Amino acid sequence: MKKLLYNQRLAPYLFILPFVLTVLVFWLVPVGRSVTMSFQEVLYGQATFIGTENYERLWRDQVFWKAMFNSIRYMLLTLVILVPIPMVLAAIINSRLGNSRIKDFFKSSLFIPALTSVVVAGIIFRLMFSETDSGLMNQVVEFFGFGPVRWLREDLTGLTALLLLALWRWAGVNTMYFLAGMQAIPTQYYEAASIDGATKVQQFFNVTLPGLKPTIVYVTTISVYGGLAMFLESFMLYAGNNSPNNQGLTIVGYLYRKGIQDNDLGFASAVGVVLLVLVLAINLTQLIATGTLKKESAR
């Protein structure tokens, strides 16, 4: 047993064994079970094989396509705001300008929202975007001479509230990712660029951005998953899973509605499988497009 534990070839596999078992038990087995259930009608513990009927229902369901549109739109817009804005904030923090104590306080204040419960954050934003005159956002627009806005009753204003919630919550985390990536870039690159006469802006585009490629790929990957898997933020902001005209309904919210509220587990499993395929397709496409997978295989 001692020789087995101290075997250099076997030791790495022993170290990753807990992770492999965790993935097997809590990911691969549930995913396999969900795929099986997506071809079944599950009623009170009794499963009946019905072929592709759940997927055919899914294809004809207009509410599903509405949820799909909402999730993809939300995901794309979060990529637009949660990649460049944190990158710029990280560049400002990483620069030599300003007081180091102020920067440390700024970093801490950016990270605090990520530690806040989504339930608490959702309730606070719901109160901020209240339809009443006393709502914070309505007080702001009233200051500029506009009337009260029904923020969560309209599609675009409701989407704006969701995006602001995402920006408030995750901008700090992504800033820390980009800051760590910037600090890993050798300073010799910047010194050589400075000697060649490159300005700070030119150094950012020709030194910082290429050096941040792995970080950008990682942040994009987790942002795609986070955008498509968003549910609790919308659930808390709209005080439930029934927003006006389903404007806040996401794919996961639709899965929750069918699986938990309607007890249609087979159909909900089909929704989950479609979501899994969509996330994998988008992330694999961007990993191939950025050359990440090719680089890993070359190693």
N, C-alpha and C positions, 0 to 999 in steps of 0.2 A: 504494500500500500504506500509506503514511504517512497519507494522508487517511482511509483506511478504518479504521486503528487509532485515530485521534484523533476519529472521528465520534462526537458526543455521543449520538446515538440508538442507535448500534450498540454503544458501549462497555459498557453494562449487560449486553447479551447475551453479549459476549465474556467478561465476568467470571464469569457463571454457566454458561458452556459446559462447564468441567471437571466441575461438579456434575451437569449434565444428562447428559453422556456416562457418568459413573459410574453414575447411576441407571439409564440405559438398558442398559448392559452388564451390571451386576451385580445388577439388580433386575427390570426389566421383561422382559428376555429370559429369565432363568430362570423367572420367574412364568409367562410365556406357554408356555414349554417344559413346565413342570409341569402346566399345565392340559391341554395336548395329551396328555401321558403318562398323565394320569388316565383317559383314555378308551382306553388301550391296555394290552396285555399285553406287557411288556418282558422278554425273556429273552435274555441274552448278546448284546446288540446288535441283536436282531431284535424289532421292534415290530409288533404286530398289533392292529388296531382292533377293540375289543369293545363299543363303545357305553357304556352306563351300568352295565355289570356290576360294576365296581369300587365304585361308589357303592351299588349294591344289596347287595353283600357287606358294605360298611361299615355299612349300616343294620341288617343282621341280626347284626352282630358284637357280642356282649355285652361283650367286653374293651374295644372302642372306647368304648362308653358308660361303662364304668367309668373309663377314662382321661379322658374328657370331664368326668365328674362330679368327679374328683380335681382337674383343672386349674381348673375354674370355682370350686370350693370354695376352693382355694388362692388364686386371684385375688381373690375377694371378701374373704377374711379378711386378705390383705395390704393391701387398700384400707382395711380397718378399722383396722389398726395403723400403716400407713406413711403415712397422711395426718394424722390428728389428733396422734399422738405427736410427729413431727418439727415440726409447727406449734407445739405448746406449747413444745418445746425452743427453737425459733427465737425465740418471744416472750420466753422467759427470757433468752436471750443478748442480745436486742435491747433489753431493759429497762436502766434506769440503775442497777439494783441490782447489787451485787457488784463485785469487783475486775476491771479490764479484762484484766490478765495471766492471771488464772484463766480468764476467758471465752475468751481466745485459745487457751490450752492445751486447754480443753474442746472448742473447735471443731476443733482439729487432731486430737485423739484420736477424735472422732466420724468424721472423714473417713478415717482410716487403714484401717478394715476394707474400704472400697471399693477400696483399692489392693492388698488381699491377694488372691492367686489363689483362685479358687473351688475348685480341686482341694485346695489346702492347707486352706482353711476347712472343706470337706466332710470331710476326713480327721480334722481336729481335733474337729469336732462328732460324728463317728462314735465317736471314742474317749470323748468326754464322755458320750454316751448309750449306752455299752456295757452289756451285760447283766450283766457281772461285778460283784462287790462293790467292786472297785477303781475302777470308773467314777465320774467326778466327780458326775454327777447321782444315782447310787445312793448315794454317800456323803452327799449333801445330804438325800435322803429318809430315809436311815438315821438321820441326826442328829435328825430329827423323829419317830423311832420307827416308821417304815414299813420293810417288807421290800424286797428288790431288785425293781426294775421291769424288765420286758422292753420297753424303750422302743421299739425298732424292730420289734418283733413285733406290736404292737397298732396299730390304725388311728389312734386319737385321740392316743396318745403319739407316734407317728411323725409325725403332722401337726404336733404341738406342736414337735417338733425342727426341722422344716422352717420353721415360722413364726419360731422364735427365730433360726434362721440368717438368714432374710430380714431380720428386724429388726436384727440385729447388723450385717449387711452394708450395708443401704441406708438406715437411719435417718439416718446422717450426711449422705449426699448430699441427701436430701429436706430435711433441716434447712437446708442451705446454700441450696437453692432458695427456701425460705420466708423465710429471713433476707434474701436479696437482694430479695425482693418487699416485705418490710416496710420495708427501708431506702429503697425507691423511693417510699413513700407520703409526701407532703409533711407536714412537721411542723406546718404551719399548721392542718391538720385536727384534730390532737390538741390544739393550743392552744385552738382554738375550742370543742372538746368540753369541755375542762377549764374554760373560762370559763363554759360553760353548766351546769357542776356535774356532769358525767358522771364516774363512777368509772372506775378502770382496767379493771374487767371490762366495763362498758358501752362504754368506748372500744374494747376488743378486738372486741366483737360488732358495734358500729355503725360503726367506722372501719377497723379492721384487716382483718376478714373481707371486707367489700366491696372493699377495696383489693387483697386477695389473690386475687380471683376468677380473673384470668389465670393466676396461679401454681398455684392449685388445679386448674384445668382441665388445665394441662400435666402436673402431677404425677400426676393421675388417669389421663391418657392413657398416659403411659409405664408406669404401674403396671399398667394393664390388659394392655398388651402384655407386660410383664415377667412377670406372673403366669401368663398363658396360654402363654408361650414357655419357661417354666422347665423345665430338663432336667438340666443338669450338677449342680445342687445335690442333686437326688434321686439321681442316678447315683452320686455320690461318697458320699452319706450311707448308701446301702444297698449300697455296694460292687458296683454293677452295675445292670443294668436289669431285674432279676427280684426285686422286693420280695415279701414274704409276702402272698399273696392279691391281688397287684397293687395294694396300698394306696398305694405311692409312684409308680405308673405315671402319667405325664402324657401329653398328646396328642403332644408332641414325642418323648417316650420311646417311645410306640407307633409313631410314624412311623419312628424309628430301628430299632425291632425288626423292622418289616415291610420297610423299605427296605434296611437294611444287614445285619442278621442273617439275615433270610429271603430277601433278594435279590428281593423282590417290589416292584420300583420303580414299576410302574403303580398298584398299590394304595396304596403309600406316597405317591405324588403326589396321589391322591384325598384322603388324610388331610391333606396340606399345604394343598390348596385349601379344604377345610372349615375348617381353622384360620384361614386368611387371611380367609375370608368372616366367620367368627365375630368375629375381632378388629376388622375394619372395621365390622361391624354394631354392636358394642358402643360403639366409640369415636365413630362417626358419631351414634349415638343420644344419647350424653351431650354431644357438641358441639352438637347441635341443641337439646337440652333446656336447656343453659346459655346459649343464644343466641350462642355464639361464632361460628358460621358466618354468622348473620344480621348480626352486627356487622361481620364482615369484608366481606360483600357490600355493606353500606351505604356503606362507604368507597369 
